[in-house]
């Protein structure tokens, strides 16, 4: 699956209201029990991809979660390949 398809798939899931966690646990207390997390909110994000030599911007959302064990909030980013080049 291409990066563009992964971003579109993630966007469809967010728009459908399907809260998906990509991480293994809370980054603060390392809790990994799936019942110990609740959706805090969904924040807008833009993904910039190079498609056919042009930069395309895809608008999506990123789920924010609250850990019910430690009470901390965190953002769970989708596992997309990241390519950065210094200019």
Order of alpha helices (4+ residues) and beta strands (2+ residues): alpha-beta-beta-beta
